[in-house]
Amino acid sequence: MAPESVELSIPFDSLVDSVTKLHLRDKFRLWELLDEQMADVEEDAWDEDPAVQAEIREARAAYQAGDYVTIDEYIAGRRRKD
């Protein structure tokens, strides 16, 4: 049996008022949930952005051509500058 679902329309001000009344641990749980969902949406947007796609292709081509610096080389270079 499929679970039933209910869609609610809650005015934003009511939602904010309800959140302010939550206990701190529940606010943190809500924050973590929202952060995860926003990160997923942001990542999906990046995946679809033509500019990001072009940058990824460019970076992959540079890597395949050997045009990169390892972390050890980068750190060594930074030490020489200091």
Secondary structure, 3 states (H helix, E strand, C coil): CCCCCCCCCCCHHHHHHHHHCCCHHHHHHHHHHHHHHHHHHHHHHHHHCHHHHHHHHHHHHHHHCCCCCCHHHHHHHHHHHC
